[in-house]
Amino acid sequence: MNTNICIQNTLTVLKKHITTLAIFIFTLFMSTPISAQHHHDHDHDGLHHWEIPSKDPDRIILTFHGDPATNRAVTWRTDTTIKKAIAQIAEATVNSKFADNAMTINAETELFNLGLYKGNKSLFVNYHSVVFKELKPDTLYAYRVGDGSTYWSEWIQFRTAKADYSPTKFVYFGDAQNDVLSHWSRVIRMAYQTAPDASFVIHAGDLINKAHRDYEWAEWYKAGSFIHSQWTAIPVVGNHEFRPIAKGKGKKLSIQWRPQFTLPVEESLDPEFHETVYTVDYQDIRIIVLNSNTKLEEQTSYIEQQLANSNAKWHIVTCHHSVFSPAKGRDFEFARKNWKPLFDKYNVDLVLNGHDHTYARGHVPVQTIDKDEVNGLGTVYVTSVSGPKQYPLDANQIKNYLVEGYKPDKTAEQTQFFQVISIAGNELTYVAYNVLGEEYDRTVIKKDFTTGKKELLQNKN
């Protein structure tokens, strides 16, 4: 009997020690830093399902990187359990057999900490990117991204550019910025219904409101859904893509910008400009993307270099801030004094802006030396907005631009817009649609490629 009591007491003591040890191990694990747990953070409380990273690829987006006739970049996101990712690509066929001949490319993977910004959950995610190279011009391709075995995206199609000058079409959006999922989603989807064959899309800055807030980027991707993975994007940085990471710190480019967009890097520029200032040459159209938020003087020489060394038939410049602002209290004087003379000198065709949450299209004529006579068309300037945040027009401010040779052609306010721009032969056709898909504004730039002279064929309605 005494022996049995001893055994029972021993077992009781052992149970207590085991329980204490289990509690200690559990407490130690829970207090271990995320980095020591291989970044397996499952604190998703308060997140929508479309914000939460998983093994399945999400936030898939195409961008230009290299010659659009032979290259394309794709970037996507997963959770950190997907440490090795790949992309596959093949020429699309009328049936699914194209997949048998798909080429496989290993992705570059970047570990990214959302918690760098205190407004986000302290989650780690992996961004993956691939640049497709040596593609055939004017060819429809199908691609997919994933882990190579179980977790794949769908097959997605895009067409490479033609090697020579040919008709093309693209879409341009002003600021999306606020309530992106609720109110911008119908704009991008109506644009897709209107121009499903568009080759690419320009987002002229302020894609979201708070630069680093991942919830807003999640909204932006969900609003565009598969469209982002099919239309090649040309994203432009706006002032809302810059924000301090913490109180008392200076403004910083959105922490998501470079991980989520694989964009051209201009090695000749300060690294601060990398993937925010770049040029895309698409079928004899040169598109110059500027960062109108910082170090403007340093970009002036870049503008001249890109224009002076170009043999393109059309030149388009896009930056966020409006050169001829139609909104009260806005004035991008630096651009008018320093960039506009270059646009005049090199006969830039079109400048596409956002920032002012209203709509204005106008043009600058080419003037003779005495500035009394007009000698043809210079540059067409457009300011537009695609999101719900709207500002009123300032008619007096627009009138003040008359002394600088600016002539307003069409304005609007309290309206969400998207624009479809088509280029064929010697004509560039610009059409602005409201969110209902109704045409609001139309004009045509007709150009003599030999002399460079242009005329503006206005919509008489």
C-alpha positions as CSV (number, residue, x, y, z in Angstrom):
1,M,0.0,0.0,0.0
2,N,2.8,2.4,0.9
3,T,4.5,1.6,-2.4
4,N,1.3,2.4,-4.3
5,I,1.0,5.7,-2.5
6,C,4.6,6.6,-3.4
7,I,4.0,5.8,-7.0
8,Q,0.9,7.9,-7.1
9,N,2.6,10.9,-5.5
10,T,5.5,10.6,-7.9
11,L,3.1,10.6,-10.9
12,T,1.3,13.6,-9.5
13,V,4.6,15.5,-9.2
14,L,5.5,14.5,-12.8
15,K,2.2,15.7,-14.1
16,K,2.7,19.1,-12.5
17,H,6.2,19.4,-14.0
18,I,5.0,18.3,-17.4
19,T,2.1,20.9,-17.3
20,T,4.5,23.6,-16.1
21,L,7.0,22.7,-18.9
22,A,4.1,22.8,-21.5
23,I,3.0,26.2,-20.4
24,F,6.6,27.4,-20.5
25,I,7.2,26.1,-24.1
26,F,3.9,27.6,-25.3
27,T,4.7,31.0,-23.7
28,L,8.2,30.9,-25.2
29,F,6.8,30.2,-28.7
30,M,4.2,32.9,-28.5
31,S,6.8,35.5,-27.4
32,T,9.3,34.5,-30.1
33,P,9.8,37.3,-32.7
34,I,8.2,36.8,-36.1
35,S,11.5,36.5,-37.8
36,A,12.4,33.5,-35.6
37,Q,9.1,31.9,-36.5
38,H,10.0,32.0,-40.3
39,H,7.5,34.9,-40.7
40,H,4.5,32.7,-40.2
41,D,2.3,35.4,-38.8
42,H,-1.4,34.4,-38.7
43,D,-2.7,37.6,-37.0
44,H,-5.4,38.3,-39.6
45,D,-8.0,39.7,-37.2
46,G,-9.8,42.6,-38.8
47,L,-8.6,41.9,-42.3
48,H,-10.9,41.2,-45.2
49,H,-10.3,37.9,-47.0
50,W,-9.0,39.7,-50.0
51,E,-6.4,41.5,-48.0
52,I,-4.9,38.3,-46.5
53,P,-1.9,36.7,-48.3
54,S,-2.0,33.0,-49.0
55,K,-0.2,30.4,-51.0
56,D,-2.3,31.4,-54.0
57,P,-0.9,34.2,-56.2
58,D,-2.7,37.5,-55.8
59,R,-2.2,41.2,-56.9
60,I,-1.0,40.1,-60.3
61,I,0.0,43.0,-62.5
62,L,1.7,43.4,-65.9
63,T,4.2,46.3,-66.5
64,F,6.6,47.3,-69.2
65,H,10.3,46.4,-68.8
66,G,12.3,46.6,-71.9
67,D,11.0,46.6,-75.5
68,P,7.2,46.2,-75.4
69,A,7.5,44.1,-78.6
70,T,9.6,41.4,-77.0
71,N,9.5,42.0,-73.2
72,R,6.9,42.2,-70.4
73,A,7.2,42.1,-66.6
74,V,4.7,40.4,-64.2
75,T,4.7,40.9,-60.4
76,W,2.5,39.1,-57.8
77,R,2.2,38.3,-54.1
78,T,1.9,35.3,-51.8
79,D,2.4,34.5,-48.2
80,T,5.9,33.6,-47.0
81,T,5.4,29.8,-47.3
82,I,5.9,30.2,-51.0
83,K,9.7,30.7,-51.0
84,K,10.3,29.7,-54.6
85,A,8.0,30.9,-57.4
86,I,7.9,30.6,-61.2
87,A,6.0,31.9,-64.2
88,Q,5.1,30.0,-67.3
89,I,4.4,31.5,-70.8
90,A,3.5,30.2,-74.2
91,E,1.9,31.4,-77.4
92,A,-1.8,31.2,-77.0
93,T,-3.7,28.6,-79.1
94,V,-7.4,27.9,-79.8
95,N,-7.3,25.0,-77.3
96,S,-5.4,24.2,-74.1
97,K,-2.5,22.4,-75.7
98,F,-0.4,25.6,-75.6
99,A,0.3,24.7,-71.9
100,D,2.4,21.6,-73.1
101,N,4.9,24.0,-74.7
102,A,5.1,26.6,-71.9
103,M,8.4,28.1,-71.0
104,T,9.2,28.2,-67.3
105,I,11.1,31.1,-65.7
106,N,12.2,31.3,-62.1
107,A,11.0,34.4,-60.3
108,E,12.9,36.8,-58.1
109,T,11.4,36.8,-54.6
110,E,11.5,39.7,-52.1
111,L,10.5,39.3,-48.5
112,F,8.4,42.4,-47.5
113,N,7.3,43.5,-44.1
114,L,3.9,45.3,-44.1
115,G,4.6,46.3,-40.5
116,L,7.1,48.9,-41.7
117,Y,4.1,51.2,-41.5
118,K,2.3,51.2,-38.2
119,G,-1.1,51.4,-39.9
120,N,-0.7,47.9,-41.3
121,K,-0.8,44.5,-39.6
122,S,2.8,43.3,-38.9
123,L,2.6,40.7,-41.6
124,F,5.4,39.4,-43.9
125,V,4.6,38.6,-47.5
126,N,6.6,37.6,-50.5
127,Y,6.6,39.6,-53.7
128,H,7.6,37.7,-56.8
129,S,8.6,39.1,-60.3
130,V,9.6,37.8,-63.7
131,V,10.6,39.6,-66.9
132,F,9.5,37.7,-70.0
133,K,12.1,38.2,-72.7
134,E,12.7,37.3,-76.3
135,L,9.0,37.2,-77.1
136,K,7.7,37.5,-80.6
137,P,6.2,40.9,-81.7
138,D,2.5,41.2,-82.2
139,T,1.8,37.8,-80.6
140,L,-0.9,36.7,-78.2
141,Y,0.7,35.0,-75.2
142,A,-0.8,33.1,-72.3
143,Y,1.0,33.1,-68.9
144,R,0.4,32.0,-65.4
145,V,2.3,32.4,-62.1
146,G,2.6,30.1,-59.1
147,D,4.7,27.7,-57.0
148,G,5.3,25.3,-59.9
149,S,3.1,22.5,-58.5
150,T,-0.1,23.2,-56.6
151,Y,-0.8,26.9,-56.3
152,W,-1.3,28.6,-59.6
153,S,-3.1,31.6,-61.0
154,E,-5.3,31.1,-64.0
155,W,-3.8,31.4,-67.5
156,I,-3.9,35.1,-68.5
157,Q,-3.5,36.6,-72.0
158,F,-1.7,39.7,-73.4
159,R,-0.4,40.7,-76.8
160,T,3.1,42.0,-77.4
161,A,3.5,45.3,-79.3
162,K,4.3,45.3,-83.0
163,A,7.8,46.0,-84.1
164,D,6.9,48.9,-86.3
165,Y,4.5,51.8,-86.2
166,S,0.9,50.5,-86.1
167,P,-2.5,51.5,-84.8
168,T,-2.8,51.2,-81.0
169,K,-5.2,52.2,-78.2
170,F,-4.7,52.9,-74.5
171,V,-6.6,54.1,-71.5
172,Y,-5.7,57.0,-69.1
173,F,-7.0,57.5,-65.6
174,G,-6.7,60.6,-63.4
175,D,-6.7,60.1,-59.6
176,A,-8.5,57.1,-58.2
177,Q,-7.4,57.8,-54.6
178,N,-10.4,57.6,-52.3
179,D,-13.0,54.8,-51.8
180,V,-11.3,52.9,-54.5
181,L,-13.2,49.7,-54.1
182,S,-16.6,51.3,-53.6
183,H,-16.4,54.0,-56.3
184,W,-13.4,53.5,-58.6
185,S,-14.1,49.9,-59.4
186,R,-17.0,50.9,-61.7
187,V,-14.7,53.3,-63.6
188,I,-12.0,50.8,-64.4
189,R,-14.6,48.2,-65.3
190,M,-16.5,50.5,-67.5
191,A,-13.2,51.5,-69.2
192,Y,-12.6,47.8,-69.8
193,Q,-16.0,47.4,-71.3
194,T,-15.4,50.4,-73.6
195,A,-11.9,49.5,-74.7
196,P,-11.2,45.9,-74.0
197,D,-8.6,45.9,-76.8
198,A,-6.5,48.6,-75.1
199,S,-2.8,47.8,-75.2
200,F,-1.9,49.5,-72.0
201,V,-3.2,51.9,-69.3
202,I,-1.7,55.1,-67.7
203,H,-2.5,55.7,-64.0
204,A,-1.6,59.4,-63.6
205,G,-0.8,59.3,-59.9
206,D,-2.7,59.1,-56.5
207,L,-3.7,55.5,-57.1
208,I,-4.6,55.4,-53.4
209,N,-4.9,58.0,-50.6
210,K,-2.5,56.9,-47.9
211,A,0.8,55.7,-49.5
212,H,1.7,52.8,-47.2
213,R,-1.7,51.6,-46.1
214,D,-2.0,48.1,-47.4
215,Y,-5.8,48.0,-47.1
216,E,-6.0,50.7,-49.8
217,W,-3.6,48.8,-52.1
218,A,-5.8,45.7,-51.6
219,E,-8.8,47.8,-52.6
220,W,-7.0,49.0,-55.8
221,Y,-6.1,45.5,-56.8
222,K,-9.6,44.1,-56.1
223,A,-11.3,47.0,-57.9
224,G,-9.3,46.2,-61.1
225,S,-9.3,42.4,-60.5
226,F,-8.1,40.5,-63.6
227,I,-7.8,43.8,-65.6
228,H,-4.5,44.6,-63.9
229,S,-3.1,41.3,-65.0
230,Q,-4.2,41.8,-68.6
231,W,-3.7,45.5,-69.4
232,T,-0.1,46.5,-69.1
233,A,0.2,49.3,-66.5
234,I,2.2,52.5,-66.6
235,P,1.9,53.8,-63.0
236,V,2.8,57.4,-62.2
237,V,3.6,58.5,-58.6
238,G,1.4,61.2,-57.2
239,N,1.7,63.2,-54.0
240,H,-0.4,60.6,-52.1
241,E,2.1,58.0,-53.0
242,F,4.4,59.8,-50.5
243,R,3.8,59.8,-46.8
244,P,5.8,59.5,-43.5
245,I,6.2,56.0,-42.2
246,A,6.0,57.3,-38.6
247,K,5.3,60.6,-36.9
248,G,8.2,63.0,-37.1
249,K,9.7,61.2,-40.2
250,G,10.0,62.7,-43.6
251,K,7.8,61.7,-46.5
252,K,8.7,58.4,-48.1
253,L,7.6,56.7,-51.4
254,S,5.0,54.1,-50.8
255,I,6.7,51.1,-49.3
256,Q,4.7,48.8,-51.6
257,W,5.6,50.8,-54.8
258,R,8.8,49.1,-55.8
259,P,8.0,45.6,-54.6
260,Q,4.7,45.5,-56.4
261,F,5.6,47.2,-59.7
262,T,8.5,45.9,-61.8
263,L,9.3,49.1,-63.8
264,P,12.2,50.4,-66.0
265,V,15.2,51.7,-64.1
266,E,16.9,54.7,-65.6
267,E,20.5,54.0,-64.4
268,S,21.6,57.6,-65.3
269,L,19.3,59.1,-62.7
270,D,19.6,59.3,-58.9
271,P,18.4,56.0,-57.4
272,E,15.6,58.0,-55.7
273,F,14.0,58.3,-59.2
274,H,14.3,54.6,-60.1
275,E,10.9,53.2,-61.1
276,T,9.3,56.6,-60.8
277,V,10.9,58.4,-63.7
278,Y,11.2,56.3,-66.9
279,T,10.4,56.1,-70.6
280,V,8.3,53.6,-72.6
281,D,8.6,53.4,-76.4
282,Y,5.5,51.7,-77.8
283,Q,5.2,51.4,-81.6
284,D,6.8,54.8,-82.3
285,I,5.0,56.4,-79.4
286,R,7.4,57.8,-76.7
287,I,5.8,58.0,-73.3
288,I,7.8,59.9,-70.7
289,V,6.8,59.4,-67.1
290,L,7.9,62.0,-64.5
291,N,7.9,62.3,-60.8
292,S,6.4,65.8,-60.2
293,N,6.7,65.5,-56.4
294,T,10.4,66.0,-55.8
295,K,13.7,67.2,-57.3
296,L,12.0,68.8,-60.4
297,E,15.1,70.5,-61.7
298,E,17.0,67.2,-61.9
299,Q,14.3,65.9,-64.2
300,T,14.4,68.8,-66.6
301,S,17.6,67.6,-68.2
302,Y,16.1,64.1,-68.5
303,I,13.1,65.5,-70.3
304,E,15.3,67.3,-72.8
305,Q,17.5,64.2,-73.3
306,Q,14.5,62.0,-74.0
307,L,12.9,64.4,-76.4
308,A,16.1,65.5,-78.2
309,N,17.2,61.9,-78.8
310,S,13.8,60.6,-80.0
311,N,12.7,59.7,-83.5
312,A,9.3,58.7,-82.4
313,K,6.3,59.9,-84.3
314,W,4.3,60.8,-81.2
315,H,5.5,62.2,-77.8
316,I,3.4,61.9,-74.7
317,V,4.4,63.2,-71.2
318,T,2.6,62.2,-68.1
319,C,3.1,63.4,-64.5
320,H,0.7,63.8,-61.6
321,H,0.6,67.5,-61.1
322,S,-1.4,69.5,-63.6
323,V,0.8,71.9,-65.7
324,F,-2.3,74.1,-66.3
325,S,-4.3,73.5,-63.2
326,P,-8.0,74.1,-63.4
327,A,-8.6,73.9,-59.7
328,K,-8.6,76.7,-57.1
329,G,-5.4,77.1,-55.1
330,R,-3.3,74.8,-57.4
331,D,-0.3,76.1,-59.3
332,F,2.4,74.0,-60.8
333,E,4.4,77.1,-61.9
334,F,7.7,75.3,-62.1
335,A,6.5,73.0,-64.9
336,R,5.1,76.0,-66.9
337,K,8.4,77.9,-66.6
338,N,10.8,75.0,-67.0
339,W,9.1,72.0,-68.7
340,K,6.6,73.7,-71.0
341,P,9.4,75.4,-73.0
342,L,10.8,72.0,-73.7
343,F,7.4,70.7,-74.7
344,D,7.1,73.6,-77.1
345,K,10.6,73.2,-78.4
346,Y,10.3,69.5,-79.2
347,N,6.7,69.6,-80.2
348,V,5.2,67.3,-77.5
349,D,1.8,66.2,-78.6
350,L,0.0,65.4,-75.4
351,V,0.5,65.9,-71.6
352,L,-1.7,63.8,-69.2
353,N,-2.1,65.0,-65.6
354,G,-4.2,64.4,-62.5
355,H,-4.1,65.9,-59.0
356,D,-6.8,68.5,-59.4
357,H,-9.9,66.3,-59.1
358,T,-11.7,68.0,-61.9
359,Y,-11.6,68.0,-65.7
360,A,-10.0,70.3,-68.3
361,R,-8.6,69.9,-71.8
362,G,-6.9,72.8,-73.5
363,H,-4.0,73.4,-75.9
364,V,-1.1,75.7,-76.5
365,P,-0.8,77.0,-80.1
366,V,2.6,77.6,-81.8
367,Q,3.1,81.3,-82.0
368,T,5.2,83.4,-84.4
369,I,8.1,85.5,-83.1
370,D,5.9,88.6,-82.6
371,K,3.4,86.3,-80.7
372,D,0.4,87.9,-82.4
373,E,-0.2,85.3,-85.0
374,V,-0.9,81.6,-84.4
375,N,1.0,79.1,-86.5
376,G,-0.6,75.7,-85.9
377,L,-1.0,73.5,-82.8
378,G,1.5,73.0,-80.1
379,T,0.7,70.7,-77.1
380,V,-2.7,69.4,-75.8
381,Y,-2.9,69.4,-72.0
382,V,-5.4,67.2,-70.1
383,T,-6.3,67.1,-66.4
384,S,-8.7,64.4,-65.3
385,V,-10.1,62.5,-62.3
386,S,-11.4,59.0,-62.1
387,G,-12.2,58.7,-58.4
388,P,-15.1,60.1,-56.3
389,K,-13.2,63.0,-54.7
390,Q,-14.1,66.1,-56.7
391,Y,-13.1,69.8,-56.7
392,P,-14.8,72.7,-58.3
393,L,-13.3,74.5,-61.3
394,D,-11.7,77.9,-61.0
395,A,-12.7,79.8,-64.1
396,N,-10.6,82.8,-63.2
397,Q,-7.5,80.7,-62.8
398,I,-8.0,79.2,-66.2
399,K,-8.4,82.7,-67.7
400,N,-5.1,83.7,-66.2
401,Y,-3.4,81.1,-68.4
402,L,-4.4,82.9,-71.6
403,V,-1.3,85.2,-71.3
404,E,0.8,82.0,-71.5
405,G,-0.9,81.0,-74.7
406,Y,-3.1,78.4,-73.2
407,K,-6.6,78.0,-74.7
408,P,-9.2,76.0,-72.8
409,D,-11.3,73.7,-75.0
410,K,-13.5,71.7,-72.7
411,T,-14.1,71.5,-68.9
412,A,-16.2,69.7,-66.4
413,E,-16.6,69.2,-62.7
414,Q,-18.2,66.7,-60.3
415,T,-17.8,63.9,-62.8
416,Q,-15.7,60.7,-62.8
417,F,-13.9,60.1,-66.1
418,F,-11.8,57.7,-68.0
419,Q,-10.1,58.5,-71.3
420,V,-9.5,56.3,-74.4
421,I,-6.7,57.4,-76.7
422,S,-6.3,55.8,-80.2
423,I,-3.5,56.4,-82.6
424,A,-3.7,55.4,-86.2
425,G,-1.9,56.8,-89.3
426,N,-1.3,60.5,-88.7
427,E,-4.1,61.0,-86.2
428,L,-4.4,60.8,-82.5
429,T,-8.0,60.5,-81.3
430,Y,-8.8,61.4,-77.7
431,V,-12.1,60.6,-76.2
432,A,-13.2,61.2,-72.6
433,Y,-16.1,59.1,-71.2
434,N,-17.9,59.5,-67.9
435,V,-18.4,56.6,-65.5
436,L,-21.7,55.8,-67.2
437,G,-19.8,55.1,-70.4
438,E,-21.2,58.2,-72.1
439,E,-18.9,60.2,-74.4
440,Y,-18.3,63.7,-73.0
441,D,-15.3,65.1,-75.0
442,R,-13.6,64.2,-78.2
443,T,-10.8,65.8,-80.2
444,V,-8.3,64.7,-82.9
445,I,-4.7,65.7,-83.4
446,K,-3.8,65.5,-87.0
447,K,0.0,65.6,-87.7
448,D,2.3,65.9,-90.7
449,F,5.2,63.7,-89.8
450,T,7.5,65.3,-92.3
451,T,7.1,68.9,-91.1
452,G,5.8,68.2,-87.5
453,K,2.9,70.6,-88.1
454,K,-0.4,69.7,-86.4
455,E,-4.0,70.8,-86.3
456,L,-6.7,70.2,-83.8
457,L,-10.0,68.8,-85.1
458,Q,-12.4,69.7,-82.3
459,N,-15.7,67.9,-81.6
460,K,-18.2,70.4,-82.9
461,N,-20.8,69.2,-80.5
